[in-house]
Amino acid sequence: MKRPIKIFQIGCGKMSKFILKYATEKNCEIVGAVDCNPNVIGKDVGLLFKEEEIGIKVNSCLELEKLLKETKPDIAIVTTMSVLNDLEEILRVCARMGVNTVTTCEEAFFAQNSNPTLYEEINRLAKATNCTIVGLGYQDIFWGNLISNIASSTHHITKIKGSSSYNVEDYGIALADAHGAGFTTDRFEKEIASLDNISPEMRQKKIENREFMASYMWNVVGWLADKLGLTITSMDQKCVPILAEKDLESKTLEMTVQAGLVRGMSAIVTAQTKENIEIEAECIGKIYTEEENDKNEWTIYGTPDTTMVINKPGTSELTCADVVNRIPDIINAESGFLPTSRLVEPKYKVKDLNEYVIEQ
């Protein structure tokens, strides 16, 4: 592609600042932006990620369809909510307009195993309008492709076990709420933990009825099985609260999380497969104390055992860099609502992003 890639930003919170900066540095052109926050609407987009205006104002989400029609972007970037149901209208609009879309929505990473009904509806719509919709971010590399690459050099595998921790302060209010940050233990039990105290049959019914609340690793485990060609026979999920041992200030929640309140949670997903390879994955999202840092650790048990540990990864920045680096891959991909396990292998993009787009 000879001209810059045209991007449209949906959601102008914390993550968008990195994404817009990285995208413009790779010669992408911002053609529009929307948000639902009245404190952001009307501001120049350039002021979100640098100290100068670029002549593009943040508009209301209510104007999304009209603006997509006017600006004709090559891709929309959605950094708003973590649950697919909450993103339904935005994704339907983008698909209906035939706009390629990438989202940091964690459930969209592999939504076919947690919300297959809505996934299939959006998938059919995207195929009908010849556009591609993809969910990705940190998990694409650090919970997905790195693990599959290690697996590819392993002779025999019996189990894959992973654990990753991150600071909910870095991602905004939607993620903090999804982890129960600031909740009482009773509220956490009622709104989060109790939802998994059900039979496999009841869980499947909830999945079919679009009522299942998947932890982030639920979709990651599905992605890994898809990437490695495994057939899942059963899956289980458990969410455990992590309590504050001392008062913690939360800028995201705009409150003091007092000792004894929930500051986050550990979500553990375990899957059995037809191939007798167990996958166990844990994500730990919490408001950090001053001593804590992000950590990503995975072990593949088999012949031989291999452990990968990454200390202090810049999780939010890596999430945003993956979004930007994958833009040409999404534009070049087949139509539909695709997991990144069906995209080309991720590669560092040293040149301007438009140089990687294949002309149709």
VEXDREN-2710 file (C-alpha; in Angstrom, 1 decimal):
% VEXDREN-2710
k/r/px/py/pz
1/MET/0.0/0.0/0.0
2/LYS/1.5/3.3/-1.1
3/ARG/-0.5/5.6/1.2
4/PRO/-0.5/5.5/5.1
5/ILE/-3.0/3.1/6.7
6/LYS/-6.0/5.0/8.0
7/ILE/-7.1/4.1/11.5
8/PHE/-10.2/5.0/13.5
9/GLN/-9.9/4.9/17.3
10/ILE/-12.8/3.6/19.4
11/GLY/-12.2/4.3/23.1
12/CYS/-9.8/7.1/24.1
13/GLY/-8.6/5.9/27.5
14/LYS/-5.3/4.7/28.9
15/MET/-4.5/2.1/26.2
16/SER/-5.3/4.4/23.3
17/LYS/-2.4/6.7/24.3
18/PHE/0.2/4.1/23.6
19/ILE/-1.6/2.7/20.5
20/LEU/-2.0/6.1/18.8
21/LYS/1.6/7.0/19.5
22/TYR/2.9/3.7/18.2
23/ALA/0.6/3.8/15.1
24/THR/1.6/7.3/14.1
25/GLU/5.3/6.5/14.5
26/LYS/4.7/3.6/12.0
27/ASN/3.2/6.1/9.5
28/CYS/-0.5/5.4/10.2
29/GLU/-3.0/8.2/9.8
30/ILE/-5.6/8.8/12.5
31/VAL/-8.9/9.7/10.7
32/GLY/-11.3/9.7/13.6
33/ALA/-12.0/8.8/17.2
34/VAL/-15.0/8.3/19.5
35/ASP/-15.6/7.8/23.2
36/CYS/-18.5/7.8/25.6
37/ASN/-16.7/9.9/28.3
38/PRO/-18.0/13.5/28.2
39/ASN/-14.6/14.6/29.7
40/VAL/-12.9/13.3/26.5
41/ILE/-15.4/14.2/23.8
42/GLY/-14.4/17.4/22.0
43/LYS/-10.7/17.2/22.7
44/ASP/-8.2/16.9/20.0
45/VAL/-6.9/13.4/19.6
46/GLY/-3.3/14.6/19.4
47/LEU/-3.5/15.8/23.0
48/LEU/-4.1/12.2/24.1
49/PHE/-0.7/11.0/23.2
50/LYS/1.5/14.0/22.6
51/GLU/1.5/17.8/23.3
52/GLU/0.2/19.0/19.9
53/GLU/-3.1/18.9/18.1
54/ILE/-3.6/17.0/14.9
55/GLY/-7.0/18.4/13.9
56/ILE/-9.1/15.4/14.7
57/LYS/-11.6/15.7/17.5
58/VAL/-12.9/12.9/19.8
59/ASN/-16.6/12.5/19.0
60/SER/-19.4/10.7/20.8
61/CYS/-19.8/6.9/20.3
62/LEU/-23.4/7.7/19.1
63/GLU/-21.8/9.0/15.9
64/LEU/-19.7/5.9/15.2
65/GLU/-21.6/4.6/12.2
66/LYS/-21.8/8.0/10.5
67/LEU/-18.1/8.7/11.1
68/LEU/-17.0/5.3/9.8
69/LYS/-19.0/6.0/6.6
70/GLU/-17.4/9.4/6.2
71/THR/-13.8/8.5/7.0
72/LYS/-13.6/5.1/5.4
73/PRO/-10.8/3.8/7.7
74/ASP/-8.7/0.7/6.8
75/ILE/-9.1/-0.5/10.4
76/ALA/-10.8/0.4/13.6
77/ILE/-9.0/-0.1/16.9
78/VAL/-11.3/-0.8/19.9
79/THR/-10.0/-0.3/23.4
80/THR/-13.0/-0.2/25.6
81/MET/-14.5/-3.3/27.3
82/SER/-13.2/-6.8/28.3
83/VAL/-16.4/-8.8/27.7
84/LEU/-17.8/-9.6/24.2
85/ASN/-21.4/-8.9/25.2
86/ASP/-20.4/-5.3/26.1
87/LEU/-18.8/-4.8/22.7
88/GLU/-21.7/-6.2/20.7
89/GLU/-23.0/-3.0/19.2
90/ILE/-19.6/-1.6/18.3
91/LEU/-18.5/-4.8/16.6
92/ARG/-21.8/-5.1/14.8
93/VAL/-21.5/-1.5/13.5
94/CYS/-17.9/-2.1/12.3
95/ALA/-18.8/-5.4/10.7
96/ARG/-21.9/-4.0/9.1
97/MET/-19.8/-1.2/7.6
98/GLY/-17.2/-3.6/6.4
99/VAL/-14.4/-2.1/8.5
100/ASN/-11.5/-4.3/9.6
101/THR/-11.4/-4.2/13.4
102/VAL/-8.9/-5.1/16.1
103/THR/-9.9/-5.0/19.8
104/THR/-8.1/-5.5/23.1
105/CYS/-11.3/-7.1/24.4
106/GLU/-9.9/-10.1/26.2
107/GLU/-12.8/-12.4/25.5
108/ALA/-12.5/-11.6/21.7
109/PHE/-9.1/-13.4/21.7
110/PHE/-11.0/-16.8/21.3
111/ALA/-14.6/-16.0/21.9
112/GLN/-15.9/-19.2/20.2
113/ASN/-15.4/-21.1/23.5
114/SER/-17.1/-18.6/25.8
115/ASN/-19.8/-16.9/23.7
116/PRO/-20.2/-18.9/20.5
117/THR/-23.6/-17.6/19.7
118/LEU/-22.6/-13.9/19.4
119/TYR/-19.2/-14.9/17.9
120/GLU/-20.9/-16.7/15.1
121/GLU/-23.3/-13.9/14.4
122/ILE/-20.4/-11.4/14.1
123/ASN/-18.4/-13.8/12.1
124/ARG/-21.1/-14.3/9.5
125/LEU/-21.6/-10.5/9.3
126/ALA/-17.9/-9.8/8.8
127/LYS/-17.7/-12.5/6.1
128/ALA/-20.7/-11.0/4.3
129/THR/-19.1/-7.5/4.2
130/ASN/-15.6/-8.9/3.6
131/CYS/-13.9/-7.5/6.7
132/THR/-11.8/-9.1/9.4
133/ILE/-12.3/-8.8/13.2
134/VAL/-9.6/-9.9/15.6
135/GLY/-9.1/-9.8/19.4
136/LEU/-5.5/-9.6/20.6
137/GLY/-2.9/-8.0/22.8
138/TYR/-0.4/-9.2/25.4
139/GLN/-1.9/-12.7/25.3
140/ASP/-1.2/-13.1/21.6
141/ILE/2.5/-13.3/22.2
142/PHE/3.1/-14.0/25.9
143/TRP/0.3/-16.4/26.6
144/GLY/0.0/-17.8/23.1
145/ASN/2.7/-17.7/20.4
146/LEU/5.6/-18.0/22.8
147/ILE/4.1/-21.1/24.3
148/SER/3.3/-22.7/21.0
149/ASN/6.8/-22.0/19.8
150/ILE/8.3/-23.7/22.9
151/ALA/5.9/-26.6/22.3
152/SER/7.1/-26.9/18.7
153/SER/10.6/-27.9/20.0
154/THR/9.3/-30.4/22.6
155/HIS/9.3/-34.1/21.7
156/HIS/6.4/-35.2/24.0
157/ILE/4.1/-33.0/26.1
158/THR/2.0/-34.1/29.1
159/LYS/1.0/-30.8/30.6
160/ILE/1.2/-27.0/29.9
161/LYS/1.0/-24.8/32.9
162/GLY/1.1/-21.0/32.9
163/SER/0.7/-18.1/35.3
164/SER/0.8/-14.4/34.6
165/SER/0.3/-11.4/36.8
166/TYR/-0.5/-7.8/36.0
167/ASN/-1.5/-4.5/37.7
168/VAL/-5.2/-3.7/37.1
169/GLU/-4.3/0.0/37.6
170/ASP/-2.7/0.0/34.1
171/TYR/-5.8/-0.9/32.1
172/GLY/-8.8/1.2/33.2
173/ILE/-12.1/0.8/35.0
174/ALA/-13.6/-2.0/33.0
175/LEU/-10.8/-4.4/33.7
176/ALA/-10.6/-3.4/37.4
177/ASP/-14.3/-4.1/37.8
178/ALA/-14.0/-7.5/36.0
179/HIS/-11.4/-8.5/38.7
180/GLY/-13.5/-7.4/41.6
181/ALA/-11.1/-4.7/42.6
182/GLY/-12.6/-2.6/45.5
183/PHE/-15.3/-5.3/46.2
184/THR/-16.2/-6.6/49.5
185/THR/-15.6/-10.4/49.9
186/ASP/-19.4/-10.9/49.9
187/ARG/-19.9/-9.0/46.7
188/PHE/-17.0/-10.8/45.1
189/GLU/-18.5/-14.2/46.0
190/LYS/-22.0/-13.1/44.7
191/GLU/-20.9/-11.4/41.5
192/ILE/-17.8/-13.4/40.5
193/ALA/-16.9/-16.5/42.4
194/SER/-20.3/-18.1/42.7
195/LEU/-20.8/-18.0/38.9
196/ASP/-18.4/-20.9/38.6
197/ASN/-20.0/-23.1/41.3
198/ILE/-22.1/-24.9/38.8
199/SER/-22.1/-28.2/36.9
200/PRO/-20.5/-28.7/33.5
201/GLU/-23.9/-29.0/32.0
202/MET/-25.1/-25.7/33.6
203/ARG/-21.9/-24.0/32.4
204/GLN/-22.5/-25.2/28.9
205/LYS/-26.0/-23.9/29.0
206/LYS/-24.8/-20.5/30.2
207/ILE/-22.2/-20.4/27.3
208/GLU/-24.9/-21.2/24.8
209/ASN/-27.2/-18.5/26.3
210/ARG/-24.5/-15.8/26.3
211/GLU/-24.5/-15.7/30.1
212/PHE/-21.0/-17.2/30.9
213/MET/-18.4/-14.9/32.4
214/ALA/-15.1/-16.2/31.1
215/SER/-11.9/-15.3/32.8
216/TYR/-9.1/-14.2/30.5
217/MET/-7.4/-17.6/30.6
218/TRP/-10.6/-19.4/29.5
219/ASN/-10.1/-17.9/26.1
220/VAL/-6.3/-18.4/26.1
221/VAL/-6.7/-22.1/26.9
222/GLY/-9.1/-22.4/23.9
223/TRP/-6.6/-20.5/21.7
224/LEU/-3.7/-22.8/22.8
225/ALA/-5.7/-25.9/22.0
226/ASP/-6.7/-24.5/18.6
227/LYS/-3.1/-23.5/17.8
228/LEU/-1.6/-26.8/18.9
229/GLY/-4.4/-28.9/17.2
230/LEU/-5.7/-30.3/20.5
231/THR/-9.3/-31.3/21.2
232/ILE/-10.6/-30.1/24.5
233/THR/-12.9/-32.7/26.3
234/SER/-13.6/-30.7/29.5
235/MET/-12.8/-27.3/31.0
236/ASP/-13.1/-25.9/34.5
237/GLN/-12.7/-22.4/35.9
238/LYS/-12.2/-21.0/39.4
239/CYS/-11.9/-17.4/40.6
240/VAL/-10.3/-16.6/44.0
241/PRO/-10.2/-13.1/45.5
242/ILE/-7.0/-11.5/46.5
243/LEU/-7.4/-9.2/49.6
244/ALA/-5.6/-6.0/50.4
245/GLU/-3.4/-6.5/53.5
246/LYS/-3.1/-2.7/53.8
247/ASP/-4.9/0.3/52.4
248/LEU/-4.1/0.9/48.7
249/GLU/-4.8/4.0/46.7
250/SER/-6.4/3.3/43.3
251/LYS/-6.3/6.1/40.7
252/THR/-8.4/3.9/38.4
253/LEU/-11.2/3.3/40.9
254/GLU/-10.7/6.8/42.4
255/MET/-10.8/5.3/45.9
256/THR/-8.8/3.9/48.7
257/VAL/-9.1/0.1/48.7
258/GLN/-9.0/-0.5/52.4
259/ALA/-7.4/-3.5/54.1
260/GLY/-9.7/-6.5/53.9
261/LEU/-11.3/-5.4/50.6
262/VAL/-10.7/-7.2/47.4
263/ARG/-7.8/-5.8/45.3
264/GLY/-8.0/-8.3/42.5
265/MET/-8.3/-12.0/41.8
266/SER/-6.6/-15.2/40.6
267/ALA/-8.5/-17.0/37.9
268/ILE/-7.4/-20.6/37.2
269/VAL/-8.6/-22.5/34.1
270/THR/-7.9/-26.2/33.7
271/ALA/-8.6/-28.2/30.5
272/GLN/-8.3/-31.9/29.6
273/THR/-7.8/-32.9/26.0
274/LYS/-8.4/-35.9/23.8
275/GLU/-4.7/-36.1/23.3
276/ASN/-4.0/-36.5/27.1
277/ILE/-2.3/-33.1/27.4
278/GLU/-3.6/-31.0/30.3
279/ILE/-3.6/-27.2/30.1
280/GLU/-3.7/-25.2/33.3
281/ALA/-3.5/-21.4/33.1
282/GLU/-3.7/-18.8/35.8
283/CYS/-4.0/-15.0/35.5
284/ILE/-3.5/-12.8/38.5
285/GLY/-4.9/-9.3/38.2
286/LYS/-4.7/-7.1/41.2
287/ILE/-3.8/-3.6/42.4
288/TYR/-0.1/-3.8/43.1
289/THR/1.7/-2.8/46.2
290/GLU/4.9/-0.9/45.8
291/GLU/7.0/-4.1/45.9
292/GLU/5.1/-6.0/43.2
293/ASN/5.8/-6.3/39.4
294/ASP/4.4/-8.1/36.4
295/LYS/5.5/-11.7/35.9
296/ASN/4.9/-14.3/33.2
297/GLU/5.8/-17.9/33.8
298/TRP/5.0/-21.0/31.8
299/THR/6.2/-24.6/32.0
300/ILE/5.8/-27.3/29.4
301/TYR/6.1/-30.7/31.0
302/GLY/7.3/-33.6/28.9
303/THR/10.4/-34.5/27.0
304/PRO/12.1/-32.3/28.0
305/ASP/10.6/-30.0/30.7
306/THR/11.0/-26.4/29.7
307/THR/10.2/-23.3/31.9
308/MET/10.0/-19.7/30.6
309/VAL/10.0/-16.8/33.0
310/ILE/9.7/-13.2/32.1
311/ASN/10.1/-10.7/34.9
312/LYS/8.8/-7.2/34.8
313/PRO/7.3/-7.2/31.3
314/GLY/5.8/-3.9/30.2
315/THR/2.4/-5.6/29.9
316/SER/0.3/-2.6/28.8
317/GLU/2.9/-1.3/26.4
318/LEU/3.4/-4.8/24.9
319/THR/-0.3/-5.2/24.5
320/CYS/-0.5/-1.9/22.5
321/ALA/2.6/-2.7/20.4
322/ASP/1.0/-6.1/19.4
323/VAL/-2.2/-4.3/18.4
324/VAL/-0.2/-1.9/16.1
325/ASN/2.2/-4.5/14.7
326/ARG/-0.6/-6.8/13.8
327/ILE/-2.6/-4.2/11.8
328/PRO/-1.1/-5.3/8.4
329/ASP/-1.7/-9.0/9.3
330/ILE/-5.4/-8.2/10.0
331/ILE/-5.9/-6.2/6.8
332/ASN/-4.2/-9.0/4.7
333/ALA/-6.2/-11.8/6.4
334/GLU/-9.3/-13.6/5.2
335/SER/-12.6/-12.2/6.2
336/GLY/-14.4/-13.2/9.4
337/PHE/-14.0/-13.0/13.2
338/LEU/-10.6/-14.7/13.5
339/PRO/-8.4/-15.7/16.4
340/THR/-4.7/-14.9/16.0
341/SER/-4.1/-18.6/15.9
342/ARG/-5.4/-18.4/12.3
343/LEU/-3.3/-15.3/11.3
344/VAL/0.3/-15.4/10.0
345/GLU/3.0/-15.8/12.6
346/PRO/3.7/-12.5/14.3
347/LYS/6.8/-10.6/13.2
348/TYR/8.5/-7.3/14.1
349/LYS/7.6/-4.6/11.6
350/VAL/10.7/-2.6/11.0
351/LYS/9.2/-0.5/8.1
352/ASP/6.2/1.7/8.0
353/LEU/3.1/-0.5/8.4
354/ASN/1.6/0.4/5.0
355/GLU/4.6/-1.3/3.3
356/TYR/3.3/-4.7/4.7
357/VAL/-0.2/-4.4/3.3
358/ILE/-0.8/-6.5/0.2
359/GLU/-2.7/-4.6/-2.5
360/GLN/-6.0/-6.3/-3.4
END
